Amino acid sequence: MRRATPLLCALVLLATLVTPATAQDGPGWLYVGLDGDIVAMRPDGTDQRNLTATADRWEDHPDVYDVSGRDVITQYQLIGEDGEPTRQGGMHYINPVTPGNDFDPLSGSFVAETYAPSWGFDTSRFFYSDGGDEIGAVYFFEGRAATIVANRGGANGYFDPDGTPSQTDRDEVLYTFTAGGRLGGLRLLNFGESPTDLLVAAGKYAAAGYGRYYADGDQVVFSCRISDGGPLQLCRSAPDQEGTGFAAIPTPVDAINAAVSPDGTRVAFRGTDGSVWVAGIDGSNPTQLVGAASGEGLDWGQEIPLRGGPTPEPPTPPEPEPPADPAPNTPLEPGGTDGDPTTTERAAFTDAGPYSTAVSQARYPSTSFAGEAAGPAYAILSRDDAFADSLAGSALSGDGPILFTPTDELAPDVADELTRVLPPGGTVYLLGGTAALAESVADAVSALGLTPERLSGPSRFETAVAVAREVIALGGSTDEVLVARGTGPADNPTAAWADSVTGGAYAAAARTPVVVTPSEDLHPAVEALVADTDATAVRLGGDAALSPAVEAALPGSRRIAGTDRADTAGAIATELLDYGVDGPRTALVLNGFADDGWIFGLAAAGLAADLGGALLVVGADTVPPATQALLSTCGDPQVEVLVLGWRTVIQDPVLEEIDRLDGGACG
């Protein structure tokens, strides 16, 4: 069996370290030096493939070029007639995908070995160290010329280089130095106009070496001893003098050959006996992939179609998708509910247009423009795919339906509902500018013999104020104005509409304007509206929704808020709508956490006002505690409940829980 040279064995005994390789993008393959060959394997140790199964070379120290995984460079030593590695060798380029495209960028003409090669900034340049009888110098190789980067001096030596990944904007090389034949630390050389050579993470460890960059080049992982005589483990930090972000990574064995996965979540390393391990970047869940073995170096490469694997099986046709659970779009009862609290009803819709027309038909089941039945005063039209310009519309919906349509066309069912519910020449309010509802939508409304009237501003905030001023012009309240947040954080976008939507039932019932503002500061248009009307501002939501700065800009305002959006909806119901916690009452429940939950709440605001009910919040499969409290009764059921949306919006267990809460055991 081929074995490592005495030099390499001596390195293990002297420094108890072996050379790691650079972590690259993609967690698909680990490249490991094993028993004189370069073996690729999955990060769980399976699907091993020998990429260099030759009898004349001993190969070690694979280094993968950046994220591709298609370029691997190794060191090699030629095998002599006695079967042992010789001093002749060089660097070997491997294409791990296509056989026959391998070559030697450095041949065996060197007097001493090339040791621990590393790509240097691109595929035409390399770093390596010159072993010889002792670890000595670091070289930079470009074209056919080698330049010394760090030369041995006295008892000191330099070795094991690693160049920065090519995707960074830095040209640097990280390498290890020894002092008096013992492991010293890490140095970094900047190849810029004024080269600098500095210690990396100085003062953080007693000894360190064999550093390798993360794939993004912003951190390095290395072997280290925190204190003299301490265990050999892994450490990581930024590649700077201070060791920014320095952290130790505990390992179950003396750890060498570290390489970090491209996403920075895992680290592969070797034990000093050549075993191969993978663990979390913090050292958690270490798993041994290979037992004790002869070999050095490992690196991480992304998922590629690596050569040497089994012939792939023909792809299995995918299983057909299960049929969708289409909403039946069953018309609602006239008036919206059946009036029987022993039953929980569902508005069985998923799409905005059909749902909003069904709510309109329930509110205005028959219309006559000769005075026999009261129809709406107008209709409100809003886009069906974004809530920004719709949020203030609930204040108008006490006297007319909100209908949803695509931005660039008037949906046929919505057009039919407009002509059914409005007399010729009736007003249709369009919420938002032409980016929300195109001019073609206004033209389509006109073609129906109706009168489009656009309420808009430069942003959602001015649009809400324009709607509010129209509400007031139509005789709406000037005593109060509801103020809610109009934006949400990136990781919680539904927060932007939750409070304004659940406040819609009160806005529709009391014809009270709703306006929205950024959470951090009061929008000037909102400030002007409140000043012009001398109305009392009612702030919906806690400090996360409307900051203390907003409160300070609204002197004399009051807040209605709960611990979360469901609790705030409950507070709106009890404090503004006088919704009781016992006796007969009506609730319309919406999924206040779904991306499109605003559609179900806004279209139903006017219906809730008609029924004297409240808009309450549930999840897709849960009933929050605040909502449970408002739906609970003992004895005979007393809560008339309409669930807004098909079971893909609010699941059946929510209805079952509502039924359980209403009419439970007393005592």
C-alpha positions in Angstrom: 0.0 0.0 0.0 1.3 3.5 -0.8 2.0 5.7 2.2 2.8 9.3 3.0 6.3 10.6 2.9 8.4 10.8 6.1 8.2 14.5 5.8 4.4 14.5 6.0 4.4 12.0 8.9 6.8 14.3 10.7 4.5 17.2 10.2 1.7 15.4 11.9 3.9 14.5 14.8 5.4 17.9 15.1 2.4 20.1 14.8 -0.5 17.6 15.1 -2.0 19.4 12.1 -2.6 18.6 8.5 -3.5 20.9 5.7 -7.2 21.8 5.2 -8.6 23.2 2.0 -10.8 26.1 1.0 -14.5 26.0 1.6 -16.5 26.7 -1.6 -20.0 27.4 -2.6 -22.4 24.4 -2.7 -22.7 21.6 -0.1 -22.9 18.7 -2.7 -19.4 17.0 -2.4 -16.5 16.7 0.0 -13.1 16.1 -1.7 -10.8 14.2 0.6 -7.3 12.9 0.3 -7.5 9.2 1.3 -4.7 6.6 1.0 -3.0 8.5 -1.9 -6.1 9.2 -3.9 -8.6 12.1 -4.1 -12.0 10.6 -3.1 -15.2 12.6 -3.5 -18.1 11.8 -1.2 -21.4 13.2 -0.1 -21.3 15.3 3.2 -22.8 12.3 4.9 -20.0 10.0 3.7 -22.0 8.1 1.1 -21.5 7.8 -2.7 -17.7 7.8 -2.6 -15.9 8.2 -5.9 -12.2 7.8 -6.6 -11.1 10.6 -9.0 -7.4 9.7 -9.1 -7.1 5.8 -9.1 -3.6 5.6 -10.6 -0.6 3.4 -9.5 2.2 6.0 -10.2 1.1 8.9 -7.9 0.3 9.7 -4.3 -2.2 12.6 -4.3 -3.3 14.8 -1.4 -4.6 18.2 -0.5 -7.5 18.8 -2.9 -8.5 22.5 -3.3 -11.7 23.4 -5.1 -11.8 26.6 -7.2 -14.5 28.9 -5.9 -18.2 27.8 -6.3 -18.1 25.7 -9.4 -16.6 22.5 -8.0 -15.5 21.7 -11.6 -11.8 22.7 -11.0 -9.8 20.8 -8.4 -6.1 21.1 -7.8 -4.0 18.7 -5.8 -0.4 18.0 -4.8 1.2 14.8 -5.9 4.4 12.7 -5.5 5.5 10.2 -8.1 5.7 6.6 -6.8 9.2 5.0 -7.2 10.2 1.5 -8.1 10.1 0.5 -4.5 6.4 1.6 -4.3 7.1 4.6 -2.1 6.5 8.2 -2.9 9.5 10.1 -4.2 10.6 13.7 -3.9 9.5 14.3 -7.5 6.0 15.7 -7.9 4.1 18.8 -8.5 0.5 20.0 -8.8 -2.3 18.1 -10.6 -5.4 19.7 -12.1 -8.5 17.5 -12.1 -11.7 18.0 -13.9 -14.1 16.0 -11.7 -16.9 16.0 -14.4 -15.2 15.1 -17.7 -12.5 12.4 -17.7 -9.4 13.1 -19.9 -9.2 16.9 -19.2 -6.7 16.6 -16.3 -3.2 18.1 -16.6 -0.2 19.0 -14.5 0.3 22.8 -14.2 3.6 22.1 -12.5 5.6 19.1 -13.5 7.9 16.9 -11.5 11.0 18.9 -12.4 11.1 20.6 -9.0 13.8 19.6 -6.6 11.4 19.5 -3.6 7.7 18.8 -3.4 5.0 21.3 -4.1 2.9 21.2 -0.9 -0.7 22.2 -0.2 -1.5 24.0 -3.4 -4.3 26.6 -3.5 -5.9 28.5 -6.3 -4.8 32.1 -6.3 -7.6 34.6 -7.3 -8.3 32.8 -10.6 -7.5 29.5 -12.4 -4.3 30.8 -14.0 -2.5 31.4 -10.7 -1.6 29.2 -7.7 0.0 29.3 -4.3 2.0 26.4 -2.9 4.7 25.8 -0.2 8.0 24.2 -0.8 8.5 21.2 1.6 12.0 19.9 1.1 13.7 18.6 4.2 11.9 21.2 6.3 8.8 23.4 5.9 10.1 26.5 4.4 8.7 29.0 1.9 5.4 30.1 0.3 5.3 30.6 -3.5 3.0 32.4 -6.0 3.0 30.8 -9.4 1.7 32.5 -12.5 2.3 31.5 -16.1 5.5 29.5 -15.8 7.2 31.6 -13.1 7.2 31.1 -9.4 7.7 34.1 -6.9 8.5 33.7 -3.3 5.8 35.2 -1.1 7.3 34.3 2.3 10.8 32.8 2.7 12.1 30.7 5.5 14.5 32.5 7.9 16.5 30.8 10.6 14.3 28.6 12.7 11.1 30.1 11.2 9.2 28.7 8.2 6.1 29.5 6.2 3.7 27.1 4.6 0.1 26.0 3.7 -1.1 29.1 1.7 -4.7 29.9 0.8 -5.7 32.7 -1.6 -8.9 34.7 -1.3 -11.9 33.4 -3.3 -12.1 35.0 -6.7 -15.5 36.6 -6.0 -14.0 38.9 -3.4 -12.5 42.2 -4.4 -9.3 41.4 -2.4 -6.1 39.7 -3.5 -4.7 38.3 -0.3 -3.0 35.1 0.8 -3.3 33.5 4.2 -0.5 31.2 5.4 0.9 29.5 8.5 4.3 30.3 10.2 6.4 28.2 12.5 8.7 29.3 15.2 11.5 27.1 16.4 10.0 24.1 14.6 6.7 24.5 16.3 3.3 25.8 15.1 3.1 29.6 15.4 0.1 31.4 13.9 -1.5 32.8 10.8 -0.3 35.6 8.6 -2.1 37.5 5.9 -0.3 39.2 3.0 -2.1 41.9 0.9 -1.0 41.9 -2.7 -2.0 45.5 -3.2 0.2 48.5 -4.1 1.5 48.7 -0.5 1.7 45.1 0.6 1.0 44.4 4.3 1.8 41.3 6.3 -0.2 41.0 9.5 -1.0 38.4 12.1 -4.5 37.1 12.0 -6.6 37.1 15.2 -3.4 38.0 17.2 -3.6 37.3 20.9 -6.7 35.1 20.6 -4.8 31.7 20.8 -1.6 30.1 21.9 -1.0 28.5 18.5 -2.8 28.4 15.2 -2.4 27.3 11.6 -3.9 25.9 8.4 -6.4 28.7 7.8 -9.0 28.5 5.1 -11.3 31.2 3.9 -15.1 30.8 3.9 -16.7 30.9 0.5 -17.5 34.6 0.8 -13.9 35.5 1.9 -15.2 37.4 5.0 -14.1 34.8 7.6 -11.5 32.1 8.0 -11.6 28.8 9.9 -8.4 27.4 11.3 -6.9 24.9 13.8 -6.0 26.4 17.1 -4.9 25.8 20.7 -6.6 28.4 22.9 -4.0 27.8 25.6 -0.6 26.0 25.9 -1.3 22.3 26.4 -5.0 22.7 25.5 -6.8 20.5 23.0 -6.4 21.1 19.3 -9.7 22.3 18.0 -11.1 24.7 15.4 -11.6 28.5 15.6 -13.0 31.1 13.3 -12.7 34.9 12.9 -12.5 37.6 10.4 -9.1 37.7 8.6 -7.9 40.7 10.5 -5.4 41.6 13.2 -8.1 41.9 15.9 -9.8 38.6 15.2 -13.2 40.2 14.8 -15.9 37.7 15.6 -13.5 35.2 17.0 -15.1 32.0 18.3 -13.8 28.6 19.3 -15.4 25.5 17.7 -15.2 22.5 20.0 -14.5 19.2 18.4 -14.6 15.6 19.7 -11.1 14.8 18.4 -8.0 16.8 17.8 -9.2 18.6 14.7 -7.3 19.3 11.4 -8.2 20.1 7.8 -11.1 22.4 8.3 -13.4 23.5 5.4 -16.7 25.4 5.8 -19.8 24.7 3.8 -20.7 27.4 1.2 -23.7 28.5 3.3 -21.5 28.8 6.4 -23.6 26.4 8.5 -21.4 23.3 8.7 -17.7 22.5 8.9 -15.9 19.4 7.7 -12.6 18.5 9.4 -10.2 15.5 10.0 -8.9 13.9 13.1 -5.2 13.6 13.5 -5.6 9.9 12.7 -7.0 10.9 9.3 -10.7 10.3 10.1 -13.2 12.6 8.4 -16.0 14.5 10.3 -18.8 16.9 9.6 -20.4 19.1 12.3 -22.4 22.3 12.7 -20.4 25.5 12.4 -20.6 25.8 16.2 -19.3 22.2 16.6 -22.8 20.7 17.3 -23.8 17.2 16.1 -20.4 16.0 15.0 -20.7 13.0 12.7 -17.8 10.7 11.7 -17.9 9.9 7.9 -14.6 8.0 7.6 -12.5 6.1 10.2 -8.8 6.4 10.6 -7.1 6.7 7.2 -3.9 7.7 5.6 -4.2 11.0 3.8 -4.3 14.8 4.1 -6.6 17.6 3.1 -10.3 18.1 2.3 -12.4 20.7 0.6 -16.1 21.4 0.0 -17.7 21.8 -3.5 -21.2 22.3 -4.8 -23.6 19.8 -6.4 -22.3 18.8 -9.8 -22.7 15.7 -12.0 -19.5 14.1 -10.7 -17.8 11.5 -12.9 -17.5 7.9 -11.7 -21.0 7.5 -10.3 -23.6 4.8 -11.2 -25.5 5.1 -14.4 -28.5 7.2 -13.5 -31.9 5.6 -13.5 -34.4 7.1 -15.9 -36.4 9.8 -14.1 -39.6 8.6 -12.5 -42.5 10.5 -13.7 -43.8 12.8 -11.0 -46.9 11.8 -9.1 -49.9 13.7 -10.4 -50.8 16.6 -8.3 -53.8 16.0 -6.1 -56.8 17.8 -7.4 -57.2 21.2 -5.9 -59.9 21.8 -3.4 -61.9 24.4 -5.4 -64.1 26.7 -3.5 -67.8 26.1 -4.3 -68.6 29.8 -4.4 -72.0 29.1 -2.8 -74.1 32.3 -2.6 -74.5 33.7 0.9 -77.8 33.9 2.6 -79.7 37.1 2.0 -78.5 39.5 4.7 -75.3 37.4 5.1 -76.3 34.8 7.7 -79.2 32.5 8.4 -79.9 34.1 11.8 -79.4 30.8 13.6 -76.6 30.9 16.2 -76.6 27.1 16.4 -75.0 26.9 13.0 -71.6 28.3 11.9 -71.7 29.5 8.3 -68.9 29.9 5.8 -68.4 32.2 2.9 -67.1 29.5 0.7 -64.8 31.6 -1.6 -61.1 32.0 -2.3 -61.0 34.6 -5.1 -61.4 38.3 -4.5 -63.8 39.1 -7.3 -66.4 36.3 -6.8 -66.2 36.8 -3.0 -66.8 40.5 -3.0 -69.7 40.2 -5.5 -71.3 37.5 -3.2 -71.0 39.8 -0.2 -72.6 42.6 -2.3 -75.5 40.3 -3.3 -76.1 39.2 0.3 -76.2 42.9 1.4 -78.4 44.0 -1.5 -80.3 40.8 -2.5 -82.9 42.7 -4.5 -82.7 46.3 -5.7 -85.3 48.6 -7.2 -84.6 52.1 -8.2 -88.3 53.0 -7.9 -88.1 53.2 -4.1 -89.4 49.7 -3.4 -86.1 48.5 -1.9 -83.1 50.4 -0.8 -80.0 49.9 -2.9 -76.5 51.2 -2.2 -75.7 54.9 -2.6 -72.6 54.0 -4.7 -70.1 51.2 -5.2 -66.4 51.1 -4.4 -63.9 49.5 -6.7 -60.4 48.4 -5.7 -57.6 46.3 -7.1 -57.6 42.6 -6.1 -53.9 41.9 -5.7 -52.6 44.6 -3.3 -54.1 46.2 -0.2 -52.3 49.6 -0.2 -55.1 51.8 -1.7 -58.0 49.7 -0.2 -57.3 50.2 3.5 -59.5 53.4 3.9 -62.4 52.0 1.8 -64.2 50.4 4.7 -65.5 53.9 5.9 -67.3 54.2 2.5 -68.7 50.7 2.6 -71.4 51.4 5.1 -73.4 52.8 2.2 -72.1 50.6 -0.7 -70.3 47.4 -1.5 -66.5 47.1 -2.0 -65.8 45.1 -5.2 -62.4 43.8 -6.3 -61.1 43.6 -9.8 -57.7 43.2 -11.6 -55.6 46.3 -12.1 -56.0 46.4 -15.9 -59.5 45.2 -16.5 -63.0 45.2 -15.1 -63.9 41.6 -14.2 -67.1 40.4 -15.9 -68.8 39.3 -12.7 -67.9 42.6 -11.1 -69.3 44.5 -14.1 -72.5 42.5 -13.8 -72.8 43.3 -10.1 -72.3 47.0 -10.7 -75.1 47.2 -13.2 -77.3 45.0 -11.0 -76.9 47.1 -7.9 -76.6 50.6 -9.2 -79.0 52.8 -11.2 -77.8 54.3 -14.5 -75.4 57.1 -13.8 -74.6 55.7 -10.4 -71.2 56.5 -8.8 -68.4 54.1 -8.7 -65.4 55.1 -6.5 -62.1 53.9 -7.8 -59.5 53.7 -5.0 -56.0 54.6 -6.1 -54.3 56.0 -9.1 -53.8 54.4 -12.5 -51.1 52.1 -11.2 -53.8 50.6 -8.9 -56.7 50.7 -11.4 -55.8 51.5 -14.9 -57.7 54.1 -17.0 -59.1 51.2 -19.0 -61.1 50.2 -15.8 -62.5 53.7 -15.5 -63.5 53.5 -19.2 -65.2 50.2 -18.7 -67.2 51.6 -15.8 -68.3 54.5 -18.0 -69.2 52.1 -20.8 -71.7 50.5 -18.3 -73.5 53.8 -18.1 -72.0 54.5 -14.6 -69.9 57.4 -13.3 -66.4 56.6 -12.2 -64.8 58.9 -9.6 -61.2 58.3 -8.7 -60.0 58.9 -5.1 -56.2 58.8 -5.1 -53.0 60.4 -4.0 -49.2 60.0 -4.6 -49.0 57.1 -2.1 -51.3 55.0 0.1 -51.2 57.6 2.8 -52.6 60.5 0.6 -55.0 58.1 -1.0 -56.4 57.2 2.4 -56.8 60.9 3.2 -58.6 61.5 -0.1 -61.0 58.7 0.8 -61.5 60.1 4.3 -62.3 63.6 2.9 -64.9 62.1 0.6 -66.4 60.2 3.6 -66.7 63.5 5.4 -68.1 65.3 2.4 -70.9 62.6 2.2 -71.9 63.3 5.8 -69.5 61.0 7.7 -68.2 61.7 11.2 -65.9 64.5 12.0 -65.8 63.6 15.7 -63.3 60.8 15.2 -60.8 59.5 12.7 -59.2 56.1 13.0 -55.5 56.1 12.5 -53.7 52.8 11.7 -50.3 51.7 10.4 -50.0 51.5 6.7 -46.7 49.6 6.4 -45.3 46.5 8.0 -41.8 45.0 8.4 -40.4 42.8 5.7 -40.7 39.7 7.8 -44.3 40.5 8.8 -46.0 42.3 5.8 -49.6 41.4 7.0 -49.0 43.8 9.9 -49.5 46.7 7.5 -53.2 46.0 7.2 -54.3 44.0 10.2 -55.5 46.8 12.4 -57.1 49.0 9.7 -59.0 46.0 8.4 -60.4 44.9 11.7 -61.3 48.5 12.5 -63.4 48.5 9.3 -66.6 47.2 10.9 -66.7 50.3 13.2 -65.6 52.6 10.3 -68.5 51.3 8.1 -71.1 51.4 10.9 -70.2 54.9 12.2 -69.1 56.4 8.8 -65.8 57.2 10.6 -62.8 57.9 8.3 -59.8 55.5 8.4 -56.4 56.8 7.5 -53.0 55.1 7.6 -49.5 56.4 8.4 -46.0 55.0 8.6 -45.3 53.4 12.0 -42.4 55.7 12.8 -43.9 59.1 12.2 -47.2 60.7 11.5 -47.7 61.4 7.8 -48.1 65.1 7.0 -51.4 64.4 5.0 -52.9 62.7 8.1 -51.7 65.5 10.4 -53.4 68.0 8.1 -56.7 66.1 8.0 -56.9 65.8 11.8 -56.1 69.5 12.1 -58.7 70.5 9.5 -61.5 68.5 11.1 -60.5 69.0 14.7 -61.4 65.3 15.1 -60.2 63.1 17.9 -57.7 60.5 16.6 -58.2 56.9 17.6 -54.9 55.1 17.3 -55.3 51.4 16.5 -52.5 49.1 17.7 -49.6 49.2 20.1 -46.3 51.0 20.0 -44.9 48.6 17.4 -47.8 49.6 15.1 -47.8 53.4 15.9 -44.8 54.7 17.7 -44.7 57.2 20.5 -43.7 59.8 17.9 -47.0 59.3 16.2 -48.8 59.6 19.6 -46.9 62.8 20.3 -48.0 64.3 17.0 -51.7 63.5 17.8 -52.4 65.4 21.1 -55.6 64.3 22.7 -55.7 61.0 20.8 -56.5 57.7 22.4 -55.2 54.3 21.8 -57.1 51.0 21.3 -54.7 48.1 21.3 -54.1 44.6 22.5 -51.1 42.3 22.9 -51.4 41.1 19.3 -53.6 41.7 16.2 -56.3 39.3 17.4 -56.4 41.0 20.8 -56.5 44.4 19.1 -59.4 43.3 17.0 -61.1 42.2 20.2 -60.4 45.6 21.8 -61.9 47.4 18.8 -65.0 45.2 19.0 -65.5 45.8 22.8 -64.5 49.4 23.1 -65.8 50.9 19.8 -68.7 48.5 18.9 -69.9 47.7 22.4 -69.6 44.0 21.5 -70.6 42.1 24.5 -69.1 39.0 26.0 -72.5 37.4 26.7 -75.9 37.5 25.1 -76.8 37.3 21.4 -74.1 38.8 19.2 -72.7 38.5 15.7 -69.1 38.0 14.6 -67.5 37.7 11.2 -64.1 36.0 11.4 -61.2 36.4 9.0 -57.8 34.9 8.7 -55.8 37.8 10.0 -52.4 36.2 9.1 -52.9 35.2 5.5 -51.4 37.3 2.8 -54.8 37.9 1.2 -56.7 38.1 4.5 -57.3 41.9 3.9 -59.7 41.0 1.0 -62.0 39.0 3.2 -62.1 41.6 5.9 -62.5 44.8 3.8 -65.3 43.3 1.6 -67.2 42.2 4.8 -66.8 45.5 6.7 -70.1 46.8 5.4 -71.8 43.5 6.0 -70.6 43.5 9.6 -72.0 47.0 10.0 -75.3 45.9 8.6 -75.5 43.0 11.1 -74.3 45.1 14.1 -71.3 42.7 14.3 -67.6 42.8 14.7 -64.6 41.6 12.6 -62.5 39.1 14.6 -59.3 37.4 13.8 -58.4 33.7 13.6 -55.5 31.8 12.0 -55.8 29.2 9.2 -56.0 26.4 11.8 -56.2 28.2 15.2 -58.5 30.4 17.2 -56.4 32.9 19.2 -57.3 33.2 23.0 -58.6 36.8 22.6 -61.0 35.6 19.9 -62.0 32.5 21.9 -63.1 34.8 24.8 -65.4 36.8 22.5 -67.0 33.7 20.9 -67.5 31.7 24.1 -70.9 31.2 25.7 -72.3 28.6 28.1 -75.6 27.0 27.7 -77.5 27.6 24.4 -75.4 29.0 21.5 -75.8 32.8 21.2 -73.1 33.9 18.7 -74.1 34.2 15.1 -70.7 33.5 13.2 -69.8 33.8 9.6 -66.4 32.4 8.6 -64.9 34.4 5.8 -63.2 32.2 3.2 -63.2 28.6 2.0 -61.4 25.9 4.0 -58.1 26.6 2.1 -58.3 30.0 3.8 -59.7 28.9 7.2 -59.6 25.2 7.9 -62.5 23.1 9.2 -61.0 22.6 12.7 -61.5 26.4 13.3 -65.2 26.0 12.6 -65.3 23.0 14.9 -63.6 25.0 17.7 -66.0 27.9 17.2 -68.9 25.5 17.5 -67.4 24.1 20.7 -66.9 27.5 22.2 -70.4 28.7 21.5 -72.8 26.8 23.8 -70.3 25.0 26.0 -71.0 23.7 29.5 -71.5 26.3 32.2 -69.7 26.3 35.5 
